[in-house]
Amino acid sequence: MSGSPTAFFHEMSAGALARPDVATGTMMGFPCLRVSGSFFASSDHRTGDLIVKLSRGRVEQLIADGVGKPFAPAGRVFREWVLIADRDEHLWTMLIARTTWSHTVDCRPRRNHRVLPPRRHVGSRHGPG
């Protein structure tokens, strides 16, 4: 692992990045991972801490258990994001993998969004016919 604060994040992201729908990007200046265009994990470029998007209940549980801290850039708490400072390979890999999977499920259309061809009207009222 190199001396970069985000090196551990990049190392733990390798499994998620093997998926074709996961890509890298930046979020608020932090390196991040996206699935189907949505941000789901990031790393504070100053400290290297993991910032991950989870359900509100899971975030509250991690904070209550002392595993995570609220993610509050500029004092505003993001309730579905948690900051994980401990460099635990198993925890980070599990959280990134679980979040990747849940975002893949959440990004699926809720309804059948079929695109139908335009209707052709026949007859004098609707055009030539």
C-alpha positions in Angstrom: 0.0 0.0 0.0 1.4 3.4 -1.0 1.6 6.5 1.3 -1.5 8.1 -0.2 -4.3 8.5 2.3 -6.8 6.9 -0.2 -4.6 3.9 -1.1 -6.5 1.6 1.2 -9.8 2.7 -0.3 -8.5 2.0 -3.8 -7.2 -1.4 -2.7 -10.5 -2.4 -1.1 -12.5 -1.1 -4.2 -10.8 -3.6 -6.5 -13.5 -6.2 -6.2 -16.3 -3.7 -6.9 -14.5 -2.3 -9.9 -14.3 -5.7 -11.5 -18.1 -5.3 -12.2 -18.9 -3.6 -15.5 -21.5 -1.3 -14.0 -19.1 0.2 -11.4 -16.9 3.1 -12.2 -14.7 5.6 -10.4 -15.4 9.3 -10.2 -15.3 12.2 -7.7 -17.8 13.4 -5.2 -17.2 16.7 -3.4 -13.6 16.4 -4.4 -13.3 12.9 -2.9 -12.5 9.8 -5.0 -15.6 7.7 -5.2 -17.3 4.7 -6.7 -20.5 4.8 -8.8 -22.8 2.1 -9.9 -25.1 2.8 -12.8 -24.2 6.5 -12.3 -25.1 6.7 -8.6 -22.5 7.4 -5.9 -22.2 4.7 -3.3 -18.8 4.8 -1.7 -16.0 7.4 -1.3 -12.9 8.1 0.6 -11.9 11.3 2.4 -8.8 12.4 0.4 -7.3 13.9 3.5 -7.7 11.1 6.0 -8.5 8.1 3.8 -11.6 7.2 5.8 -14.3 5.2 4.0 -17.6 7.1 3.4 -20.3 4.7 2.3 -24.0 5.0 1.5 -26.3 2.6 3.3 -29.8 2.5 4.6 -30.6 5.0 7.3 -31.1 2.1 9.8 -27.8 0.5 9.0 -26.0 3.9 9.3 -27.6 4.4 12.8 -26.6 0.8 13.8 -23.0 1.3 12.8 -22.8 4.6 14.7 -24.5 3.1 17.8 -22.1 0.2 17.7 -19.1 2.6 17.6 -18.0 1.3 14.2 -18.9 4.4 12.3 -19.3 8.1 12.7 -21.9 10.5 11.1 -20.8 11.9 7.8 -21.3 15.6 8.1 -19.3 17.7 5.7 -19.6 21.4 6.5 -21.7 20.5 9.5 -24.6 19.0 7.6 -25.3 15.3 8.5 -26.0 13.0 5.6 -28.3 10.4 7.2 -27.7 7.6 4.7 -23.9 8.0 4.7 -21.5 6.8 7.4 -17.8 7.4 7.9 -15.6 4.4 8.8 -12.2 5.3 10.1 -10.9 1.8 11.1 -8.9 0.2 8.3 -10.6 -3.2 8.6 -10.2 -5.1 5.3 -13.1 -7.4 5.9 -15.5 -4.6 7.0 -14.6 -2.3 4.1 -14.8 -5.1 1.5 -18.2 -6.2 2.9 -19.7 -2.7 3.1 -18.5 -1.8 -0.4 -19.8 -5.1 -1.8 -23.1 -4.9 0.0 -23.6 -1.3 -1.1 -22.7 -2.1 -4.7 -25.3 -4.9 -4.7 -28.1 -2.8 -3.0 -27.5 0.1 -5.5 -27.7 -2.3 -8.4 -31.1 -3.5 -7.1 -32.3 0.1 -6.3 -31.3 1.4 -9.8 -33.5 -1.1 -11.6 -36.7 0.5 -13.0 -39.7 0.2 -10.6 -42.1 -0.3 -13.5 -42.0 -1.8 -16.9 -40.8 1.2 -19.0 -41.4 0.0 -22.5 -40.9 2.4 -25.2 -43.7 2.0 -27.7 -43.6 3.1 -31.3 -45.8 6.1 -32.1 -49.3 5.2 -33.0 -50.3 5.6 -36.6 -53.7 7.1 -37.2 -55.6 6.0 -40.2 -58.5 8.0 -41.5 -59.5 11.6 -42.6 -59.5 13.0 -39.0 -55.9 11.9 -38.3 -54.1 12.3 -41.5 -53.8 10.6 -44.8 -55.4 7.2 -45.0 
